[in-house]
């Protein structure tokens, strides 16, 4: 934040509040502390009856035109599971049933925690929602690996495949780099 962007009232001073261990945006007049916490992203690796996986081609920034899982930010007053189902509907008009948690990715550099669920499509009809240019169902061997929007999409697809092939249901975390 530059000096010209710093508000003149309310939280505007970065300092370590008493009893804390990191800088926070604070208001020097009233002592208010503006806590900035990670954003939670929820999404799904959804499989059709024939084992094909649902992907959406992004119509919004970032990474317009690249393929991603149906996923997005959780809203207030919804569970992670409800948010994952809502995102699948918004992006792919997908009706699905969650079958378990696939992975929890902690992405400190972009202030996100991602919860990715496994799901099965309960209706084979999918179509692009307002945030997608198109949607597609892909066999694992035909996934557009070079056109994936984000590293976590690749992680989830590979980890889902591993779990599917090994028949286990344990949740994954960030791969070791």
N, C-alpha and C positions, 0 to 999 in steps of 0.2 A: 504494500500500500504506500503510495507516495504522499507527501505532505498535503498536496492539493486534494487527495481523496479522504483524508482523515476528517471525520465529522467534528464539528465544534461543540456538540452537545451529546450526551449519552456515552456509551462505551467507545473510547477513543485512544486509550493509553495501554500499550502492552507492558505488563509488569507481572511479577510472580506474586499472586495474592497470599496473604498470611495463611499458613497451614498447607499451602500447595507446593508443588515441585516443578512447575513449568509456567512459562509466560501465558497469560490470558489477556484478552481484550477487556479492559475494565473502564468504569466511569469514575473519574477522580472525585466528582461531587457526591455521588450517592453510594459508591462502593459496589454497584452492580457489576457482576462478572458475566461476560458473554461466553459461555462454554461452546466450543466448536468440537463436535464429535464426529466419528466416522458415519458415513452414509451407508445404509444397508441396501444392497441389491439382491433381488430374488429372481430366480429363473428356473427353467426346466430343460432337461434332456428328455424329450418326449418321443416315444417309439410308437409306430403304427403296428397293427396286427402282423404285418409282414416283416417286421423288424426295421423298417426304414425310419430314419431319424428326421425330425422336423427342424428346419432352419429357416430363418427370415433374412431377406436381403434388406439392409437398412435404408430407410428413406429420410432419416434425420441425422444431423451431426452427433457425434463424430463418426467418421468412417462410412459415409454414405456410399451405398452400392456394395458393401462387403457383407458377407454372411455372418449371422450370429444366432445364438439361442434366443428364444423368447425370454426376455429378462428386462428388468428395470427397477427403479427405486420403489421401495416399500412406502406405502402411504401411512399417515397417522391413523390410528384406530382400526388397523387390520393386522391379522396374523401374517407371519412369513408365508405360510401355506396358502392363505387366501390371496396374498399379493402375487405369488408365483402363478396361481391359476388366473388371476386377473390379467397379468402381463401376457400370458399365453393367449387369452381371448383378445386383448387389445391389439396384439401384433399379428396374430395368425388366425383369429376366429376359431381357435382350437378349444375343443371340449376335452378335458382329460381327467384322469384320476392319478393323484400322486401315490407313488409306491414306496417312497422313502427318501431320506436325505442322501444325496450323492457326495457333496463336497462343501466345505467351508473354506473360502479363500480370504486370507487377511492381506490386504494391499495397502500398507501404511503410506506409501509414496503418493497414492491418489485418494487417500482418506476413505477407503471403502472396505466393507466386509461383504462378501458375496456368499449367499446361500443358494446352492444349486440342487434341485430335487430331481429324482427320477420320476418319470410319469409314463402312462400309456394313454394313447388317444382313445377316447370312448366313441368318437365319431370320426370316420375317415375323411370327412369333408373339412378342408382348411382353405383359407384364402387370406390374402393380404389385408391387414388392418391399416389404419391411418399412418402408422409409423413404419410400415414396410412397403418396399417397392414390389416385392413378390415373396412367395413362400415356396418351399420345396421339401420333398421327402426324399432322403438319400440313404442308400445302403452304405454301410461303413466304408466299404472299398471305393465308393464313388464320392465321398465327401470332398468339397472344394477346399482342400487344405491351404492352398496358396491364396485364397480369397477370404479367409476368416478375419473378422474384424478385430479381435482382441486375443491376447495370449490365453486368458482364462477360458475362452471358448474351446481352444485346442486342448487345454488341460482337461476340461470336463468331458469332451468327446473321447479322448484317450482313456480317461479313468472310467468312464461309463462302459466303454468297450471291454476294458480289463475286468471290471466287476461282472459284466454280462457273461464273458467267456469263463470266468472262474466260479460264477454262481454265488458270489458273496454280496452282502449288503452293508458292509462297513463303510462309513463315510471317509472320504479322502480330505487332504489339506493341500496347501501349496506344495508343488513338486520341489524337490531339492534342486537348487541351481548350482 
